[in-house]
Amino acid sequence: MGGTAATSTSASGRGEQRLAGVMVMLLVALAGSIATAVPLFVDSVRERPATGPLVYVHVAFGCAFFVALSLKVVALRGRARPARARRLWTSLVAHIAALLSTYTLVTGVLVMVSAVWADQHLAASFWAVAVVLAHGRHYWRPAIKLVRSLGVSRVRTAKLDRPAGGAQTGTALLGALANLDAGERAFLDLSLMRGIGDDRLARLLRTRPEEVAGRRAALIARLVETLARDAAADVTQARALLREPLASRHVTPIKGRQTRRRLVVIGAGMAGLAVVEEALRDRPANWHVTMLGEEPGVAYNRILLSKLLAGSCQESDVVLRSPSWFDAHGVDLRAASPAASIDVEGRTVVDARGAVHRYDALVLATGSRPVVPPVEGFEGPHVFTFRTRSDVDRIAARARNARAAVVMGGGLLGLEAAAGLLARGVPVTVVEAADRLMAQQLDAQAAATLDAALTRLGIRTLVACRVHSIGCKSVALDDGRELDADLVVVAAGIRPETSLARAAGIETARGVVVDDQMRTSAPAVWSVGECAEHRGTVYGLWAPLADQARVAGASAGGRFATFSGAVPATTLKVAGVDLFAGGAQAASADGNELVWSDEDRGVYRKLVLDGDRLAGALLVGDNAPAAELSELLASGSPVPRRLLAWSADPTAPAANGQRRGDAPEVVCTCRQVRRANIITAIRAGGLTTVPEIARVTGASTGCGGCAPQVEALLAATSEREDELVLTA
């Protein structure tokens, strides 16, 4: 079907070009006849002999006209239905006969008035005028199409005529439409004003009809919401105006090429790169992408910084995309060149070096900043934050000669930093102000199980206390105790980076406020990642941030996609301890909890139920069913009985009953990498390590929680390949 349609479309396009070429030939012949007939006619009036060569040229143009008229019939026959094609030659003869009869009649009348009109060269002028007046639209429109196809004059403009209706409402509506970008206005023009059906529009946009309907409803809702803020506008009248035709004039760019839209991404981290990858996924030629990064170098996986600190991975392992990838995809990466200001009216961004970047779509992926408590002595040379790759390099250099370290913060980042220091042989103490470790993710019993496991590993933890001051060789706590420390790492939390957006007048709260399409309050500006606030929530886990990036990249490219929020769920290995946390920590008044704990083994299991559905889960020391639990939290499906039995059975080694190498359909929820894609990559590329699989498929490059499943899948696939070889 697809091949037939493509062939038909191509043939139709060639037919249009042939007909347009014939029409141009007709126009040239007419113009030549007129240009040569005028001097011949003047000579005849003045009773001068006609110029010989000019007569021949005049006759040649006349012959060319009749030849082109015949070619027109041939071109039309190729495009017409068989019944009509058989009548074309008859129509041509009748057409010529009618013109000749009309010419004879008019000439006879003119000769009776004056003998001057008997000159034969008047025929060319009459013929040209008669044909142009009678059939001008058939000649000029195809000619203009041909000129445009040759790229002589192609300048794209978009104009919205003033809508009918009340002047105040119409003005307000035009103002609301001005806040939409060109792609959105074009979508409304096609969907509402030109009456193109959802099915056809879905085929054009390569999406589903329901997504077209949803996108249209979202745009109308945005317009109505904007109009509702204007006291002079009548929202009811505005809804009616939205269904009146908008006159649009679309002309394509110079030299026949589509003008590439300018996408500027502020932030060259994981979220910013994910937006660029999504935007380039369907139509990479449509974009000119500029990324403004604060850090030097290319984007890297921030989640793997603890492994980099521990020395368990190399610099190349944390790099997400090599410099050659940016060059190959035409992405202008401006490393160590952060944005300094945004002009949302002029749609420009000025970077720290003074360069001005114009944009058609702007994405804010500025991330977050580490929270630094007001502690005396923080400015010391042995005190570091733990947020960037340069932080890791400085901490690692200091750790070579450190005798003891203190980590301020018992959250995920602080525990990862402690594990990295311990791997380098530095005794470490974690100080947490809350009453338990990882208070945002774990309940008291799960935190206690994790605390005990960390203690067995050699990490000392102190909760419900704060650092009062930092000295050169020690740290003073608020309860009077002192800890030896010639290395201090601050990992006390993060704060969304919103200063740039706030200075530009973009709405901010805790983060940059966005809607379900990740749009900000400014036109053509999106925001994703740890700096974005969606429905009052700022997400810090990679899985929802990856979803946000996919939605923003699709929305900026004119495709409909929405982010409806996410249930926070993550699979981790904190300092070597397996951990899964997702959803609610405790049951509601009508809910239930299934809890099982084994302190000797360091295993804790808790399922929070709302009826027969999973509302939350906490696993410490054994996260075998983590992928299945994540799917249950996201889908709201009933919890299988085997999971309920596993949560209360001390002897059950796993809940999912999967064999080695088996995996859920979606192995990497962060990158949405399926099991079949990983197996295909392993077999096609001869992959033998998890990093190789990560580079090819993207699996395990998000939170890293799926790495064990990827490794098991690799081992099982290799075993099956060996069995096939032995059998053969």
VENVENFEN-V869736 format. One record per pair of residues at least 4 apart in sequence whose C-alpha atoms are under 8 Angstrom apart, sorted by the first residue. I is the first residue (numbers start at 1). J is the second residue. If there is no record, write none. Layout:
# VENVENFEN-V869736
i=<I;I>
j=<J;J>
This chain:
# VENVENFEN-V869736
i=<1;2;3;4;5;6;7;8;9;10;11;12;12;13;14;15;15;15;15;16;16;17;17;18;18;19;19;19;19;19;20;20;20;20;20;20;21;21;21;22;22;22;22;22;23;23;23;23;23;23;23;23;24;24;24;25;25;25;26;26;26;26;26;26;27;27;28;29;29;29;29;29;30;30;30;30;30;30;31;31;32;32;32;33;33;33;33;33;33;33;33;34;34;34;34;35;36;36;36;36;36;37;37;37;37;37;37;38;38;39;40;40;40;40;40;40;41;41;41;41;42;43;43;43;43;44;44;44;44;44;45;50;50;51;52;53;54;55;56;57;58;59;60;61;62;62;63;64;65;66;67;68;69;70;70;71;72;73;73;73;73;74;75;76;76;76;77;77;77;77;77;77;78;80;80;81;82;83;84;86;87;88;89;90;91;92;93;94;95;96;97;98;99;99;99;100;101;102;103;103;103;103;104;105;106;107;107;107;108;109;110;110;110;110;111;111;111;111;114;117;118;121;122;123;124;125;126;127;128;129;130;131;131;132;132;135;136;137;138;139;140;141;142;143;144;145;146;147;147;147;148;148;148;148;149;150;150;151;151;151;152;152;152;153;153;153;154;154;154;154;154;154;155;155;155;155;156;156;156;156;157;157;157;157;158;158;158;158;159;159;159;160;160;160;160;161;161;161;162;162;162;163;163;163;163;163;164;164;164;165;165;165;165;166;166;167;168;168;168;169;169;169;169;169;169;169;170;170;170;171;172;172;172;172;172;173;173;173;173;174;175;176;176;176;176;177;177;179;179;179;180;180;180;180;181;181;181;181;182;183;183;184;184;184;185;186;187;187;188;188;188;189;189;189;189;189;190;190;190;190;191;191;191;191;191;191;192;192;192;192;193;193;193;193;193;194;196;196;197;198;198;198;198;198;199;199;199;200;201;201;201;202;202;202;202;202;202;203;203;205;207;207;207;208;209;210;211;211;211;212;212;213;214;214;215;215;215;216;217;218;219;220;221;222;223;224;224;224;224;225;226;227;227;227;227;228;228;228;233;234;235;236;237;238;239;240;252;252;252;252;253;253;253;258;259;260;260;260;260;261;261;261;261;261;261;262;262;262;262;262;262;262;262;263;263;263;263;263;263;263;263;263;264;264;264;264;264;264;264;264;264;264;265;265;265;265;265;265;265;265;265;265;266;266;266;266;266;266;266;266;266;266;266;267;267;267;267;267;267;267;267;267;267;268;268;268;268;268;268;268;268;268;268;268;268;269;269;269;269;269;269;269;270;270;270;270;270;270;271;271;271;271;271;271;271;272;272;272;272;272;272;272;273;273;274;274;274;274;274;275;275;275;275;275;276;276;276;277;277;278;278;278;278;278;279;279;279;279;279;279;279;280;280;280;283;284;288;288;289;289;289;290;290;290;290;291;291;291;291;291;292;292;292;292;292;292;292;292;293;293;293;293;293;293;293;294;294;294;294;294;295;295;295;296;296;297;297;298;298;298;298;298;298;298;299;299;299;300;300;300;300;301;301;301;301;301;301;302;302;302;302;303;303;303;304;304;304;305;305;305;305;305;306;306;306;306;306;307;307;307;307;308;308;308;308;308;308;308;309;309;309;309;309;309;309;310;310;310;310;310;310;311;311;311;313;313;314;315;317;320;320;321;321;322;323;324;325;326;326;326;326;327;327;337;337;337;338;338;339;339;339;339;340;340;340;340;340;341;341;341;341;341;341;342;342;342;342;342;342;342;342;343;343;343;343;344;344;344;344;347;347;347;348;348;348;348;349;349;349;349;350;350;350;350;351;351;351;360;361;361;361;361;362;362;362;363;363;363;363;363;364;364;364;364;364;365;365;365;365;365;366;366;366;366;366;367;367;367;367;367;368;368;368;368;368;368;369;369;369;369;370;370;370;370;370;370;370;370;371;371;371;371;371;372;372;373;375;375;375;375;376;376;376;377;377;377;378;378;378;379;380;382;382;382;382;382;383;383;383;383;384;384;384;384;384;384;385;385;385;385;386;386;386;386;386;386;386;387;387;388;389;390;391;392;393;394;395;396;398;398;399;399;399;399;400;402;402;402;403;403;403;403;404;404;404;404;404;404;404;405;405;405;405;405;405;405;405;405;405;405;406;406;406;406;406;406;406;406;406;406;407;407;407;407;407;407;407;407;407;407;407;408;408;408;408;408;408;408;408;408;408;409;409;409;409;409;409;409;409;409;409;409;410;410;410;410;410;410;410;410;410;410;410;410;411;411;411;411;411;411;411;411;412;412;412;413;413;413;414;414;414;414;414;415;415;415;415;416;416;416;417;417;418;418;418;418;418;418;419;419;419;419;420;420;421;421;421;421;422;422;422;422;422;427;427;428;428;429;429;429;429;430;430;430;430;431;431;431;431;431;431;432;432;432;432;432;432;432;432;433;433;433;433;434;434;434;434;435;435;435;436;436;436;436;436;437;437;437;437;437;437;438;438;439;439;441;441;441;442;442;442;442;442;443;443;443;444;445;446;446;446;446;446;447;448;449;449;449;449;449;449;450;450;450;450;451;451;452;452;453;453;453;454;454;454;454;454;455;455;455;465;465;465;466;466;467;467;467;467;468;468;468;468;469;469;469;470;470;470;471;471;472;472;473;473;473;474;474;474;474;474;475;475;475;475;476;476;476;476;477;477;477;496;496;496;496;496;497;497;497;498;498;498;498;498;499;500;501;501;501;501;501;502;502;502;506;506;506;506;507;507;507;507;508;508;509;509;510;510;511;511;511;511;511;512;512;512;512;512;513;513;513;513;513;513;514;514;514;514;514;514;514;514;514;514;515;515;515;515;516;516;516;516;517;517;517;517;517;517;518;518;518;518;518;518;518;518;518;519;519;519;519;519;520;520;520;521;524;526;526;527;527;527;528;528;528;528;528;529;529;529;529;529;529;530;530;530;530;531;532;532;533;533;533;534;534;535;539;539;540;541;541;541;541;541;542;542;542;542;543;543;543;543;543;543;543;544;544;544;544;544;545;546;546;546;547;547;547;548;548;549;550;551;551;551;551;552;552;553;554;554;554;554;555;555;555;566;567;567;567;567;568;568;568;569;569;569;569;569;570;570;570;570;570;570;571;571;571;571;571;571;571;571;571;571;572;572;572;572;572;572;573;573;573;573;574;574;577;577;578;578;578;578;578;579;579;579;579;579;579;580;580;580;580;580;580;581;581;581;581;582;582;582;582;582;583;583;583;583;584;584;584;584;585;585;585;585;586;586;586;587;587;587;587;587;587;587;588;588;590;590;591;591;591;591;592;592;592;592;593;593;593;593;594;594;594;594;594;594;594;594;595;595;595;595;595;595;596;596;596;596;596;596;596;597;597;597;597;598;598;598;598;599;599;601;602;602;603;603;603;603;604;604;604;604;604;605;605;605;605;605;605;606;606;606;606;607;607;607;607;607;607;608;608;608;608;609;609;609;609;610;610;612;612;613;613;613;613;613;614;614;614;614;614;614;614;615;616;617;619;624;624;624;625;625;625;625;626;627;627;627;628;628;628;629;630;631;632;632;632;632;633;639;639;640;641;642;642;642;643;643;643;644;645;646;646;646;646;658;658;660;660;660;661;661;661;661;661;661;661;662;662;662;663;663;663;663;664;665;665;665;666;666;666;666;667;667;667;667;667;667;667;667;668;668;668;668;668;668;668;669;670;670;671;671;671;671;673;673;673;673;673;674;675;676;677;677;678;678;678;678;678;679;679;679;679;680;681;681;681;681;681;681;682;682;682;682;682;682;683;687;687;688;688;688;689;689;689;690;690;690;690;690;691;692;693;693;693;694;694;694;694;698;699;699;699;700;700;700;700;700;706;707;708;709;710;711;712;713;714;715;716;717;718;719;720;721;722;723;724>
j=<5;6;7;8;9;10;11;12;13;14;15;16;79;17;18;19;75;78;79;20;142;21;146;22;75;23;72;75;76;142;24;139;142;143;145;146;25;143;146;26;68;69;71;72;27;68;72;138;139;140;142;143;28;139;143;29;65;68;30;64;65;68;69;139;31;139;32;33;61;62;64;65;34;61;62;65;124;128;35;128;36;58;61;37;58;59;61;62;124;125;128;38;124;125;128;39;40;54;55;57;58;41;58;121;122;124;125;42;125;43;44;50;51;54;55;121;45;119;121;122;46;47;48;49;50;48;49;50;116;119;116;54;55;55;56;57;58;59;60;61;62;63;64;65;66;124;67;68;69;70;71;72;73;74;92;75;76;77;88;89;92;78;79;80;85;88;81;82;84;85;86;88;85;84;85;85;86;87;88;90;91;92;93;94;95;96;97;98;99;100;101;102;103;127;130;104;105;106;107;123;126;127;108;109;110;111;117;118;112;113;114;115;117;118;115;116;117;118;118;122;122;125;126;127;128;129;130;131;132;133;134;135;136;136;139;139;140;141;142;143;144;145;146;147;148;149;150;151;152;153;152;153;154;256;256;255;256;254;255;256;254;255;256;253;254;255;251;252;253;254;255;256;251;252;253;254;250;251;252;253;249;250;251;252;182;248;249;250;247;248;249;174;246;247;248;246;247;248;170;171;174;170;174;241;244;246;170;241;244;169;170;237;241;170;237;171;172;232;233;173;232;233;234;235;237;238;174;238;241;175;176;227;230;232;233;177;223;227;238;178;179;180;223;226;227;185;223;522;523;524;184;185;523;524;185;360;523;524;186;187;558;188;219;558;189;190;191;216;192;193;216;193;194;245;246;248;194;195;196;201;195;196;197;198;201;216;196;242;243;245;242;243;244;245;246;245;200;201;201;202;209;210;212;213;203;208;209;204;205;209;212;206;207;208;209;211;212;207;208;559;211;212;559;212;213;214;215;560;561;216;560;217;218;560;219;560;561;220;221;222;223;224;225;226;227;228;235;238;239;229;230;233;234;235;238;233;234;235;238;238;239;240;241;242;243;244;256;257;258;259;257;258;259;286;286;285;286;287;288;286;287;288;359;360;361;287;288;289;290;358;359;360;361;287;288;289;290;359;360;361;362;363;289;290;291;292;357;358;359;361;362;363;272;276;289;290;291;292;362;363;364;365;272;291;292;293;338;339;362;363;364;365;366;272;291;292;293;294;338;364;365;366;367;272;273;291;292;293;294;295;298;299;333;335;365;273;293;299;300;301;365;367;274;299;300;301;302;320;275;365;528;529;545;546;549;276;291;363;364;365;528;549;277;299;278;546;549;550;553;279;549;550;552;553;280;289;553;281;553;282;549;550;553;554;283;284;287;553;554;556;557;284;285;287;287;329;330;331;330;331;332;331;332;333;334;331;332;333;334;335;333;334;335;336;337;338;339;351;333;334;335;336;337;338;339;335;336;337;338;339;335;336;337;335;336;335;336;319;320;321;322;323;333;335;319;320;321;318;319;320;321;305;318;319;320;701;702;318;387;388;389;702;703;704;308;318;704;309;318;388;389;392;310;416;417;419;420;311;312;313;420;312;313;314;315;318;392;420;392;393;395;396;417;420;421;419;420;421;422;423;424;420;423;424;317;318;318;319;691;695;701;325;326;326;327;328;329;330;331;332;333;331;332;351;352;353;351;352;349;350;351;352;349;350;351;352;500;349;350;351;500;503;504;347;348;349;350;500;501;503;504;347;348;349;504;348;504;522;523;358;359;360;356;357;358;359;356;357;358;359;354;355;356;357;355;356;357;524;524;525;526;556;524;525;526;525;526;527;528;552;525;526;527;528;531;527;528;529;530;531;497;498;529;530;531;496;497;529;530;531;494;495;496;497;530;531;494;495;496;497;385;386;387;491;492;493;494;495;491;492;493;494;495;490;492;492;467;468;469;470;468;469;470;469;470;471;383;469;470;383;472;398;472;486;487;488;487;488;489;490;391;394;395;488;489;490;391;489;490;491;391;392;413;417;489;490;491;391;392;392;393;394;395;396;397;398;399;400;402;487;421;424;426;487;424;426;486;487;426;427;485;486;426;427;428;484;485;486;487;421;426;427;428;429;484;485;486;487;488;489;428;429;430;431;475;483;485;487;488;489;414;417;418;428;429;430;431;488;489;490;491;414;430;431;432;467;488;489;490;491;492;413;414;415;430;431;432;433;490;491;492;493;414;415;430;431;432;433;436;437;438;463;491;492;415;432;437;438;439;491;492;493;416;438;574;417;491;493;418;430;490;491;492;419;430;574;575;420;574;575;421;489;422;428;429;430;459;575;423;459;574;575;424;575;425;426;427;428;426;427;428;458;459;458;459;459;460;459;460;461;462;459;460;461;462;461;462;463;465;466;467;436;437;461;462;463;464;465;466;463;464;465;466;439;463;464;465;439;463;464;444;447;448;463;464;442;447;448;450;451;463;442;447;443;447;581;582;585;446;447;581;585;618;447;585;586;448;449;450;604;618;619;620;451;452;453;599;602;603;604;620;454;577;602;620;455;461;456;602;457;577;602;458;459;460;575;577;459;460;461;477;478;479;477;478;475;476;477;478;475;476;477;478;475;476;477;474;475;476;475;476;485;486;484;485;486;482;483;484;485;486;482;483;484;485;480;481;482;483;481;482;483;510;511;530;531;532;511;530;531;502;508;511;512;531;503;504;505;506;507;508;512;506;507;508;512;520;521;522;512;513;520;521;512;513;513;533;533;538;530;531;532;533;538;520;527;531;532;533;520;521;532;533;534;535;518;519;520;521;526;527;532;533;534;535;519;520;534;535;534;562;563;564;551;552;555;561;562;563;526;527;528;534;548;551;552;562;563;524;525;526;527;552;525;526;527;525;556;552;556;531;532;552;532;545;548;549;552;539;540;545;546;548;549;538;539;540;545;538;538;539;537;538;539;538;565;565;544;545;545;545;568;569;570;703;546;670;702;703;547;570;669;670;671;702;703;548;565;566;568;670;549;550;670;671;551;563;670;552;563;553;554;555;561;562;563;556;561;557;558;559;560;561;559;560;561;634;582;583;633;634;581;582;583;580;581;582;583;630;580;581;582;630;703;705;578;579;580;581;623;626;703;704;705;706;578;579;580;703;704;705;577;578;579;705;578;579;620;621;619;620;621;622;623;618;619;620;621;622;623;617;618;619;620;623;626;616;617;618;619;616;617;618;630;633;615;616;617;633;608;615;616;617;608;616;617;618;593;608;616;591;592;593;608;609;610;615;592;610;610;611;608;609;610;611;608;609;610;611;606;607;608;609;605;606;607;608;609;644;647;648;604;605;606;607;647;648;604;605;606;647;648;649;650;602;603;604;605;602;603;604;650;603;604;621;620;621;619;620;621;622;618;619;620;621;622;617;618;619;620;622;647;617;618;619;647;614;615;616;617;618;647;614;615;616;617;613;614;615;616;614;615;638;639;632;636;637;638;639;629;632;633;636;637;638;639;633;633;629;623;654;655;656;629;654;655;656;630;631;664;667;632;656;664;633;634;635;636;637;638;639;637;643;644;644;645;646;655;656;647;655;656;648;649;650;652;654;655;662;663;712;713;716;709;712;713;714;715;716;717;712;713;716;667;675;709;713;675;674;675;676;672;673;674;675;672;673;674;675;699;706;709;710;672;673;674;699;700;702;706;673;702;703;698;699;701;702;677;678;697;698;699;678;679;680;681;697;682;693;697;699;710;683;713;714;717;684;685;686;687;693;696;697;686;687;688;693;714;717;687;692;693;692;693;714;693;711;714;694;707;710;711;714;695;696;697;698;699;698;699;700;701;702;706;707;710;704;705;706;707;710;710;711;712;713;714;715;716;717;718;719;720;721;722;723;724;725;726;727;728>
